[in-house]
Amino acid sequence: MRDADRLIEQQYTMLLRRDVARLPELYAADAEYAMPGVTVRPAELPALLRTWTGAFPDLRVDPLGAVRTAGGAAVEQRLTGTHTGVLHTPFGTVAPTGRSVSWEVVDVVRVRRGRIAAWRSYFDWGQLIALLGLQVAGLSRAPQPEPLSLSA
């Protein structure tokens, strides 16, 4: 098994087992883990991921596909969970809603010398916030223009 496949599988397994304390061992010393609005070093990663497993204690990861490159991989998956704990976001904290939600995430992972050099997790905060039934204060949907009529 290639390094990227092995490391990605190890990280997902550790996350799903809620055994995130050893995650930094998978990373190079100068690596970064990033998601929209948050970037952390490996030592900070366990605390960040505990916020997700705390907010969604039944969190599940369902793989949808992957693309492998010489230096890593991009993995698409669907995350599913019930929001029963506090979710800490770059916009503030979200009290438990009790909603079961499912959202898509793409992880782009680069590997160097048998360690994770960079892990970028891409997802749409707006989609997740909407699935939780929340609205962001101060934002509203702009009125849509009337469709054009081509008849005379």
Disulfide bonds with the S-S distance in Angstrom:
none
